[in-house]
Every structure is written in structure tokens, then in C-alpha cells.
Amino acid sequence: MKRNLVFAIFLVSILSLCQTTINSKEVAKNASSQCLKEVVTCRFLKNGKPYDITTNFSVDDQIYVFASWQNVKGSHTVEAYWYDPGNRLRSVVPVSFESRTGHYNTWFWFKLGRTGWEEFFDSTPFESVGIWHVVIYLDDKFIRKLNFTVG
């Protein structure tokens, strides 16, 4: 009987730890989603809005990341870290903004394309074909990672 009681207490404490972990993950997710209203990859912008939203691009496309922010009154810096399929950092793009209303739209772009000797040898720059990702930070805090395919 005593052994069963100890096991029951142990089991309840393990389950509470699991519940606490789940709740803290939900809190972290909700904290980032409170300020990020929308984030998408697209081929271009039209009137400041994302157009041709997709996660599949050709090597000749210009790739945009559009982010719409809410609850961001004041001065902020958003950064986009672009990684190629080999997980090598290829670009860091910071954008600073100030919002009086708490709403703001930002966008970043990255152009692959064939240039110079790469075009002569008919190869793509820095192994650009494959799954890329861009990591978005707001004021040095991780917000979102987006994967997209270049083929």
C-alpha cells in the first residue's frame, strides 16, 4: 500500500512537470504570436502587400518575406537571417521602425540568380537549390522560422 502511494505521488509530480513544460511552451508561442499578425514568403509585393504567396521559388526569383506586426508601439528592430540548404548564413537584413499605432508592416528580400562565372558554367550560386530558411527576430528575440524551397 505504501509503495503504491509513493508511486502515485511520483506519477502525479511527473505529470505536473509535463504540464508545466507544455504551458511554458504555449506562453512562449503566444508571446511571439501577440506581436506577429502575419508572416509569409512571396514572389513580390503589390501596393505594400504580399503577392503570389508561395514557399516554392526558382533560382531566378527574388524572394520576399512579408511580416505584419501588431502591439509594437515605439521603436523596434526586425532582423531576417537567411540560410541556404547547407545551413550556411548567407545574409542578415536588419530593419528598424517606429510605430505610433502599434501596427507596422516590414519586408525583406533576397535575390539568388545566376551571375558571372556561375552563369558561364551553368551552375547555381552557393548550392542554392534545396530547402532554405529565414529566421525572424524582433528586438533580438526569436519570432519565427520559415522554410522555403528553391528548385
Summary of the structure (lengths in Angstrom):
residues: 151
radius of gyration: 21.5
end to end distance: 63.9
largest distance: 79.9
contacts: 398
relative contact order: 0.19
helix: 28%
strand: 49%
